[in-house]
Amino acid sequence: MVQATATRGGGVPSGAMTNSSTAVSPPHAHSGPTRGLSNRHIQLIAIGGAIGTGLFMGSGRTISLAGPAVVLVYMAIGFVLFFVMRAMGEILLSNLHYKTFADFAADLIGPWAGFFVGWSYWFCWIVTAIAELVAITGYVQFWWPSVPLWLPTVAVLVVVFLLNAVSVKSFGEMEFWFALIKIVAILALIVVGAVMAVTHFTSPDGNVAQVSNLWNDGGWFPHGAMGVVAGFQIAVFAFVGVELVGTTAAEARDPRTTLPRAINSVPLRILIFYVGSLLAILVVTPWRSINPEQSPFVAMFSLAGLGAAASVVNFVVLTSAMSSSNSGVYSTSRMLFGLSAEGSAPRLFKGLNRVGVPVRALFFTALVLLLTIPVLYAGASIIEAFTLITSVASMLFIFVWSMILVSYMCFRRKHPERHAASEYKMPGGLLMCVVVLLFFAFVVWTLTTEVETATALVALPVWLVLLGISWAFVRRSESHRQAFEWFKQEVAHPESAEHADS
């Protein structure tokens, strides 16, 4: 979250305010995370964040629920999340001392908002990363069934920890290549689907690849409105991570150029990677013939005569899961670092190593993720519980996205001059904030239509109550008061941010 600027003589950071009686010392006197992410890193991180494992493995289930209308479901979610990204982008670029959305939530809404957003985002990625590590074990056992269950988890965590600890550039390189693998796989699927449609490929069961498959079996809405509603329940989790580019703001070399470029390309990425791949699948195979328990990517490549389709897609999904784990370790360590800097987490986690990486927060995150191992040995009932926890994570991501929009509304009210001077204004402004928030309310309602996801709605308030109790203690601590006072003073001078980050 908050990044300390370089100090002069070890005292108050340059650009920080002091009152008439006492100087406010920074919560830590070292530099913040280094700006080691180049434009190509930011662009591919944004792409990787917009392409989740759910697209590869969960799209078959979504298609079975919504039919061809699944395309509209993904387009709708992608459309509204673009405005969340634009709101986030305008605020981050209005003051380069904001390092993540938890920073500006704390400043614009109140310290409690930064606490709730930061810890909720940390929890979201911890849960998501554990789920991905469980999935990685399954993918590895596809090739090597005799491998001990604990080994893939430990191996992935060691690799991810070392690459993240060396430098932020190593994280960027890892995400670059992981995202590239996903891009190549999806583009290959689209090309194969187009060729099969043009040649009117006929499958062994007699299905002909043709554009009319989109509407000739019950139309676009074969299950009616409730089928579309059911599609939203699953599809929304596929977009988890699209906001990840916002956590790279502190470590982007040229955020004023790279962040707008990455955010503006989100709609095109949604159209190509989500809509394009789903259309290719639905054109080649009638939606009723798609097995909801199988990856439609495997089925497509198998139809095309690629005998190693299962292994190829297994490799792609494995790298996608590793990418998610890598992103989880990165984002949670940065959030923990920021929470510590604001006094909302133990001071232990605000330490940086010589290359500007919050290595203590990174190490703690890796230790927490070792909880994957007992889960692996706990049996199928725990996996079912994980479905519930993942639904809770989806709700928490919706909470985080909503808080970004609320922060934007507060930004417009508190800093109209910054908005007027902004070169990256959110399209639609306050009206679109209301529209998107209403959409999120609709998505929450869709979760009530199924027992499993409805249970997540009960679990979410429990998490928020726990945070509320924790906040009641944290807000009274002297360390939090001092740290947050310094934080407010540091972000109060956006004009000094340009100098500090140049």
Secondary structure by P-SEA (a helix, b strand, c coil): cccccccccccccccccccccbbbbcccccccccccccaaaaaaaaaaaaccccccccaaaaaaacccaaaaaaaaaaaaaaaaaaaaaaaaaaccccccaaaaaaaaccaaaaaaaaaaaaaaaaaaaaaaaaaaaaaaaacccccccaaaaaaaaaaaaaaaaacaaaaaaaaaaaaaaaaaaaaaaaaaaaaaaaacccccccccccccccccccccccccaaaaaaaaaccccccccccccccccccccccccaaaaaaaaaaaaaaccaaaaaaaaaaacccccccccccaaaaaaaaacccaaaaaaaaaaaaaaaaaaaaaaaaaaaaaaaaaaacccccccccccccccaaaaaaaaaaaacaaaaaaaccaaaaaaaaaaaaaaaaaaaaaaaaaaaaaaaaaaacaaaaaaccccccccaaaaaaaaaaaaaaaaaaaccaaaaaaaaaaaaaaaaaaaaaaaaaacaaaaaaaaaaaaaaccccccccccc
